[in-house]
Amino acid sequence: MTPLPQFPLARFLFLSAFGDASAIQWHEFGEVAFAAARAADKPVLLDIGAVWCHWCHVMDRESYDDPEVAAIVNEHYIAVKVDRDERPYRQPLSDRSSSLTGQADGR
C-alpha cells in the first residue's frame, strides 16, 4: 500500500507539528485516510487535539513518542489526527467517546 501523505498542507500549528518528526504515521482527517483504513482492513485511531491543549501534548510525549507504542499503532491502525481548532464540529465525537469511557477530554 502506498503511504499516505502526512499533513502536506497543514494550516494549523497543531497538525504542522507532526509529520516526519513523529514515529507514528499520522494522517489528516479525511476520506483519503478512511479509504486507506478500509483498504487495509484496519481500524482508525482518532486523536483529537489542539496546540493549546496541555493533555494533548502530554499524551503525545508520554505515549505516542514511545517507539513500542508507535510500532503497534503503525502496524494495526490508520492513525488520524484532528485539529480541534480546524475542525471544531468533530468535538462531539470526543465528547461521546469521553462519556462512554468515563475519561475527561482535556478541556
PEQUI-V722837 format. One record per residue. N is the residue number from 1. SS is DSSP state (@ for helix, = for strand, . for the rest). NEAR is the number of other ideal C-beta (glycine too) atoms within 12 Angstrom. Layout:
n=N ss=SS near=NEAR
n=N ss=SS near=NEAR
This chain:
n=1 ss=. near=13
n=2 ss=. near=9
n=3 ss=. near=16
n=4 ss=. near=29
n=5 ss=. near=19
n=6 ss=. near=28
n=7 ss=. near=32
n=8 ss=. near=18
n=9 ss=. near=13
n=10 ss=. near=25
n=11 ss=. near=14
n=12 ss=. near=24
n=13 ss=@ near=19
n=14 ss=@ near=30
n=15 ss=@ near=34
n=16 ss=@ near=23
n=17 ss=. near=24
n=18 ss=. near=34
n=19 ss=. near=22
n=20 ss=. near=15
n=21 ss=. near=16
n=22 ss=. near=28
n=23 ss=. near=24
n=24 ss=. near=33
n=25 ss=. near=33
n=26 ss== near=40
n=27 ss== near=38
n=28 ss== near=34
n=29 ss=. near=33
n=30 ss=. near=25
n=31 ss=@ near=15
n=32 ss=@ near=21
n=33 ss=@ near=32
n=34 ss=@ near=20
n=35 ss=@ near=18
n=36 ss=@ near=26
n=37 ss=@ near=25
n=38 ss=@ near=15
n=39 ss=@ near=15
n=40 ss=@ near=23
n=41 ss=. near=12
n=42 ss=. near=25
n=43 ss== near=17
n=44 ss== near=29
n=45 ss== near=30
n=46 ss== near=27
n=47 ss== near=39
n=48 ss== near=35
n=49 ss== near=37
n=50 ss=. near=30
n=51 ss=. near=21
n=52 ss=. near=16
n=53 ss=. near=25
n=54 ss=@ near=15
n=55 ss=@ near=23
n=56 ss=@ near=30
n=57 ss=@ near=22
n=58 ss=@ near=14
n=59 ss=@ near=23
n=60 ss=@ near=30
n=61 ss=@ near=16
n=62 ss=@ near=12
n=63 ss=@ near=23
n=64 ss=@ near=32
n=65 ss=. near=19
n=66 ss=. near=17
n=67 ss=@ near=14
n=68 ss=@ near=14
n=69 ss=@ near=23
n=70 ss=@ near=24
n=71 ss=@ near=16
n=72 ss=@ near=18
n=73 ss=@ near=30
n=74 ss=@ near=25
n=75 ss=@ near=16
n=76 ss=@ near=19
n=77 ss== near=27
n=78 ss== near=35
n=79 ss== near=38
n=80 ss== near=37
n=81 ss== near=41
n=82 ss== near=37
n=83 ss== near=32
n=84 ss=. near=32
n=85 ss=. near=23
n=86 ss=. near=26
n=87 ss=. near=25
n=88 ss=@ near=16
n=89 ss=@ near=15
n=90 ss=@ near=25
n=91 ss=@ near=23
n=92 ss=@ near=16
n=93 ss=@ near=22
n=94 ss=@ near=29
n=95 ss=@ near=20
n=96 ss=@ near=15
n=97 ss=@ near=21
n=98 ss=@ near=18
n=99 ss=@ near=13
n=100 ss=@ near=11
n=101 ss=@ near=11
n=102 ss=. near=8
n=103 ss=. near=15
n=104 ss=. near=14
n=105 ss=. near=26
n=106 ss=. near=23
n=107 ss=. near=17
